[in-house]
Each structure stands twice: as C-alpha cells, then as structure tokens.
Amino acid sequence: MIEIDGSYGEGGGQILRNTIALSTITKKPVKIVNIRANRPNPGIKAQHYVAIKSIQEVCDAKVEGLEIGSSKLTFYPGEIRGGKYRFDIGTAGSITLVFQACILASVQTKKPIKINLTGGTDVKWSPTWDYFEHVFLPLINKTGVDVKAHLIKRGYYPKGGGEAEIEIEPIKTIKPLKLSDEQEFTEIKGIVHIGNLPENISTRIKHSVIKNLLKQAFMTSIEIDKSKTLSPGTGVTLWAKSKDTVLGAAVLGEKSVTSEEVGEKAALNIIKEIESGATLDVYAFDQLLPYMVLACEQGESSCRIRELSNHASTNMWLLQRFFDVDFEAIQNETNIHINIRRKH
C-alpha cells in the first residue's frame, strides 16, 4: 500500500483526486493522511467526496474513511466498469475537477463510460467549463484519450445547479506529447459567459478583451453565452491554437472587479503565455502531467512552460510515488523546457 501525505506541497484537493485516480490506474491500494490539513476548512469537501465516490462506483472499489470532513482515507481499487453514471455534488463544487479525476481514472476502460454531473461549471480555483472543453480536452485528445463533453446548464457559486456530461471511450495506448518546437499563434477565440446579470456586463468584458488583444495585433473572435442560472455569475475564457497545441486563459467576474478589468486580465494572461514561447499554459501543464507520465511507455514527452506552479511541483512529487519517472527542467530566457521520461 502506498501512503500519501495529503498536506505535502500545495496540499489541496488535487493530491486527493489524483492519488485516487492513480491508484485506480496502477491497481495499487493507497492510504491518504492529513487531507487538506493546512486549509481553512481541512478534510474532504463535497466536490472531493463526489470525485472519489464516482471513481469508487466506476471501478468497484472498497473505500474506508470517505465522509465530509474526514482527514484520512484508504482506497482499494477494483476493475473499471463501463456504463452510465449520474452524480450530484450538492453544492457549487466544481464539475470540471470531478470530471478530470474521472477521466484520468478511466483511461484503461474497456467499455464506454458516460457520466452526468450536477454542480458548479464556472467556479473559483478550478477550470472553467469553456477551458475544460476548448483547452483541456483537445490537449488530452492529442495523447489519444477520447472524451466528448456536453454542457447542459451553467452553474455559479453559491447555488450551483449546473449540469454537464462526458463520454469516455476505450483507447489502446496513451501517446507522448512532443511540444518542444516554437509555435505560431495568430488568432485568439473566446467565450464570455453570463447568467442572471445585466447584458451590458458581458458586452463590456468582450470589448475589453478585443481592445487589449488588438493592441498586440491578434485576430479575435469572441462569443457571448447568456443563460438563466440559479446564482448570478460571469467570466471569460480565451484560447489560442497553433498547428500542434492550444493555450488558454480564464478569468471569473467578482463583485469588486469591473467588467473592463476582467476582460483586460484575461487578455493579458493569454498574451503573457504566447509571448513566453510556452507550448502548454501553466494550468494545462499541471493537468496534462499524469498523461505525459503514462505515455512514457511509448516514449519521452516534452513541452515548454512559462513557469512551474506549486500545483505542478506537487503533482510531480505525487507521480513519482507511483512511477519511476524523471522530470528534467531546463530554464531558458523566457520559458522552461520540460522533458519527461522513464528512469533508465
């Protein structure tokens, strides 16, 4: 049994979710202690509970200590089963984070899996729905992972009520990502999403994005997605595609922040990623790490990132508890060149 200290490094829910997913893939039982020990509300929260519960059902696992507030958990994985599943986070907890855990856990499925989730689609500290759909999924698709996603309804904090579903198809192998070469990005696309707020807010966000991107001579195409939601909310997600990859940036609206500031921040964030010469944005690199490690059987993966986040460093530490893998990081003038390979 592998024992994981849930307070290590970044010490958040990511360690918990990824540990359970990696346990399922490797069929190694795990014990996680000190779950989110350094957070204001330590222990398992609703979205972590649903992520683990959903993986438990999909792989017929035996679990001890799975309850809200629990600081330790033991997980004995079983065999992945196909079929249809439906879960309700019960709060505005992040649908995208639960989906990411389920996708990673299910990479070896032999039958299709369909999961329907209710919760928050665009909430703090997690990928927005549009980032998940237009950045994360196309990137894991490059490794051979086949997932289709469908947004049914958006949900914001605090009431949630959003709904979405994914379909995970069986695959044969996970392929390495070769993203060392310099990329060219000429057009930036985006979606401003808004629910139960005055329409002029989304228009102002859109205009602010376009104004800031035009300064850098980028072609832009920004849509507005207006919907009825249980709680008011807004935000913007931007993405830029090259021939080999896609970079993303997302910003959520807040009461104390103007629409113009939301748009400007998103635009400046994606410009920063492009100008650094990155081939994966900071958040995508963290989310793609497990797939690049799993692909080591087929060969080395490589990419360029603007900076190494605490999340990514923690993820690297966790992955080395399960796999004999080396991470090589070479600092260049504007970015870090990462190579991921099996230990010889």
NORMOTA-V626594 format. One record per pair of residues at least 4 apart in sequence whose C-alpha atoms are under 8 Angstrom apart, sorted by the first residue. I is the first residue (numbers start at 1). J is the second residue. Records with the same first field share a line. If there is no record, write none. Layout:
I: J + J
This chain:
1: 28 + 29 + 30 + 31
2: 28 + 29 + 30 + 31 + 321
3: 30 + 31 + 32 + 33
4: 19 + 30 + 31 + 32 + 33
5: 32 + 33 + 34 + 35
6: 11 + 12 + 15 + 16 + 32 + 33 + 34 + 35 + 36 + 37
7: 11 + 12 + 33 + 34 + 35 + 36 + 37 + 38
8: 314
9: 310 + 311 + 313 + 314
10: 310 + 311 + 314
11: 15 + 35 + 36 + 37 + 38 + 39 + 314
12: 16 + 35 + 36 + 39
13: 17 + 35 + 36 + 44 + 48
14: 18 + 311
15: 19 + 314 + 315 + 318
16: 20 + 32 + 35 + 48
17: 21 + 48 + 51 + 52 + 101
18: 22 + 101 + 104
19: 23 + 30 + 318
20: 24 + 30 + 52 + 55 + 75 + 105
21: 25 + 55 + 101 + 102 + 104 + 105 + 106
22: 26 + 104 + 105 + 322
23: 27 + 28 + 29 + 30 + 75 + 76 + 77
24: 28 + 59 + 77 + 78 + 105 + 106
25: 105 + 106 + 107 + 108
26: 322
27: 76 + 77 + 78
28: 76 + 77
29: 74 + 75 + 76 + 77
30: 74 + 75 + 76
31: 72 + 73 + 74 + 75
32: 72 + 73 + 74
33: 71 + 72 + 73
34: 43 + 71 + 72
35: 42 + 43 + 44 + 70 + 71 + 72
36: 41 + 42 + 43 + 44 + 71
37: 42 + 43 + 71
38: 42
42: 69 + 71
43: 68 + 69 + 70 + 71 + 72
44: 48 + 49 + 66 + 67 + 68 + 69 + 70 + 71
45: 49 + 68 + 69
46: 50 + 68 + 89 + 90 + 91 + 93
47: 51 + 89 + 91 + 93 + 94 + 95 + 98
48: 52 + 98
49: 53 + 66 + 67 + 68
50: 54 + 87 + 88 + 89 + 98
51: 55 + 97 + 98 + 99 + 101 + 102
52: 56 + 66
53: 57
54: 58 + 85 + 87 + 102
55: 59 + 61 + 101 + 102 + 105
56: 60 + 61 + 62 + 63 + 77
57: 61
58: 80 + 81 + 82
59: 77 + 78 + 79 + 80 + 81
60: 77 + 78 + 79 + 80 + 81
61: 75 + 76 + 77 + 78 + 79
62: 75 + 76 + 77 + 78
63: 73 + 74 + 75 + 76
64: 73 + 74 + 75
65: 70 + 72 + 73 + 74
66: 70 + 73
80: 106 + 108 + 109 + 110
81: 109 + 110 + 111 + 113
82: 109 + 110 + 111 + 112 + 113 + 114
83: 111 + 112 + 113 + 114
84: 113 + 114 + 115
85: 113 + 114 + 115 + 116
86: 115 + 116 + 117
87: 115 + 116 + 117 + 118
88: 117 + 118 + 119
89: 93 + 95 + 117 + 118 + 119
90: 118 + 119 + 160
91: 119 + 120 + 158 + 159 + 160 + 161
92: 119 + 120 + 121 + 123 + 155 + 156 + 157 + 158 + 159 + 160 + 161 + 162
93: 119 + 120 + 123 + 160
94: 98 + 119 + 120 + 121 + 122 + 123 + 126
95: 99 + 117 + 118 + 119 + 120 + 121 + 163 + 164
96: 100 + 121 + 126 + 127 + 128 + 129 + 132
97: 101 + 126 + 127
98: 102
99: 103 + 166
100: 104
101: 105
102: 106
103: 107 + 147 + 168
104: 290 + 291
106: 168
107: 145 + 170 + 171
108: 170 + 171
109: 113 + 169 + 170 + 171
110: 170 + 171
111: 169 + 170
112: 167 + 168 + 169 + 170
113: 167 + 168 + 169
114: 165 + 166 + 167 + 168
115: 165 + 166 + 167
116: 163 + 164 + 165 + 166
117: 163 + 164 + 165
118: 160 + 161 + 162 + 163 + 164
119: 155 + 160 + 161 + 162 + 163
120: 154 + 155 + 156 + 157 + 160 + 161 + 162 + 163
121: 128 + 129 + 154 + 155 + 156 + 160 + 162 + 163 + 164
122: 126 + 127 + 128 + 129 + 154 + 155 + 156 + 252
123: 127 + 128 + 156 + 157 + 252
124: 252
127: 131 + 132 + 250
128: 132 + 237 + 250
129: 133 + 151
130: 134 + 135 + 191 + 237
131: 135 + 136 + 237 + 238 + 239 + 248 + 249 + 250
132: 136 + 137
133: 137 + 138 + 149
134: 138 + 239
135: 139 + 239 + 246 + 247 + 248 + 284
136: 140 + 284 + 287
137: 141 + 147
138: 142 + 246
139: 143 + 245 + 246 + 288
140: 144 + 145 + 146 + 288 + 291
141: 145 + 146 + 147
142: 175 + 177
143: 174 + 175 + 176 + 177 + 291 + 292 + 295
144: 171 + 173 + 174 + 175
145: 169 + 171 + 174
146: 168 + 169 + 170 + 171
147: 166 + 167 + 168 + 169
148: 166 + 167 + 168
149: 164 + 165 + 166 + 167
150: 164 + 165 + 166
151: 163 + 164 + 165
152: 162 + 163 + 164 + 165
153: 161 + 162 + 163 + 164 + 227 + 229
154: 161 + 162 + 163 + 195 + 227 + 229
155: 159 + 160 + 161 + 162 + 163 + 229 + 230 + 231
156: 160 + 161 + 162 + 229 + 230 + 231 + 232 + 233
157: 231 + 232 + 233
158: 231
159: 230 + 231
160: 230 + 231
161: 229 + 230
162: 229
173: 295
174: 291 + 294 + 295 + 298
175: 292 + 295 + 298 + 299
176: 292 + 295 + 296 + 298 + 299 + 300 + 301
177: 292 + 300 + 301 + 302 + 303
178: 300 + 301 + 302 + 303
179: 244 + 245 + 279 + 301 + 302 + 303 + 304
180: 279 + 302 + 303 + 304 + 337
182: 277 + 279
183: 242 + 243 + 244 + 245 + 277 + 279
184: 242 + 243
185: 240 + 241 + 242 + 274
186: 218 + 219 + 240 + 242
187: 218 + 219 + 220 + 221 + 240 + 241
188: 218 + 219 + 220 + 221 + 238 + 239 + 240 + 241
189: 220 + 221 + 222 + 238 + 239 + 240
190: 220 + 221 + 222 + 223 + 236 + 237 + 238 + 239
191: 222 + 223 + 224 + 225 + 236 + 237 + 238
192: 202 + 205 + 206 + 222 + 223 + 224 + 225 + 234 + 235 + 236 + 237
193: 202 + 224 + 225 + 226 + 227 + 234 + 235 + 236
194: 199 + 202 + 224 + 225 + 226 + 227 + 232 + 233 + 234 + 235
195: 226 + 227 + 228 + 229 + 231 + 232 + 233 + 234
196: 227 + 228 + 229 + 230 + 231 + 232 + 233
197: 201 + 232 + 233 + 234
198: 202
199: 203
200: 204
201: 205 + 259
202: 206 + 224 + 234 + 259
203: 207 + 224
204: 208 + 259 + 260 + 263
205: 209 + 236 + 259 + 260 + 261 + 262 + 263
206: 210 + 222 + 223 + 224 + 263
207: 211 + 260 + 263
208: 212 + 259 + 260 + 261 + 263 + 264
209: 213 + 263 + 264 + 266 + 267
210: 214 + 220 + 222
211: 215
212: 216 + 264 + 267 + 268
213: 217 + 218 + 219 + 220 + 267 + 268 + 271
214: 218 + 219 + 220
233: 253
234: 252 + 253
235: 250 + 251 + 252 + 253 + 262
236: 250 + 251 + 252 + 262 + 263 + 266
237: 248 + 249 + 250 + 251 + 266
238: 248 + 249 + 250 + 266 + 267 + 270
239: 246 + 247 + 248 + 249 + 270
240: 246 + 247 + 248
241: 245 + 246 + 247
242: 246
245: 279 + 280
246: 279 + 280
247: 270 + 273 + 274 + 279 + 280 + 281 + 284
248: 270 + 281 + 284
249: 266 + 267 + 269 + 270 + 281
250: 266
251: 262 + 263 + 265 + 266
252: 262
253: 257 + 258 + 259 + 262
254: 258
257: 261 + 262
258: 262
259: 263
260: 264
261: 265
262: 266
263: 267
264: 268
265: 269
266: 270
267: 271
268: 272
269: 273
270: 274
271: 275
272: 276
273: 277 + 278 + 281 + 306
274: 278
276: 305 + 306 + 334 + 335
277: 304 + 305 + 306 + 334 + 335
278: 303 + 304 + 305 + 306 + 335
279: 303 + 304 + 305
280: 284 + 285 + 303 + 304 + 305
281: 285 + 305 + 306
282: 286 + 305 + 306 + 307 + 308 + 309
283: 287
284: 288
285: 289 + 305 + 312
286: 309 + 311 + 312 + 315
288: 292
289: 293 + 312 + 315 + 316
290: 294 + 319
291: 295
292: 296 + 301 + 340
293: 301 + 319 + 323 + 325 + 340 + 341
295: 299 + 300 + 301
296: 300 + 301 + 325 + 340 + 341 + 342
297: 342
299: 341
300: 339 + 340 + 341 + 342
301: 339 + 340 + 341
302: 337 + 338 + 339 + 340
303: 337 + 338 + 339
304: 335 + 336 + 337 + 338
305: 335 + 336 + 337 + 338
306: 334 + 335 + 336
307: 335 + 336
308: 312 + 313 + 336
309: 313
310: 314
311: 315
312: 316
313: 317
314: 318
315: 319
316: 320 + 327
317: 321
318: 322
319: 323 + 325
320: 324 + 325
324: 342 + 343
325: 340 + 341 + 342 + 343
326: 340 + 341 + 342 + 343
327: 338 + 339 + 340 + 341
328: 337 + 338 + 339 + 340
329: 336 + 337 + 338 + 339
330: 336 + 337 + 338
331: 335 + 336 + 337
332: 336 + 337
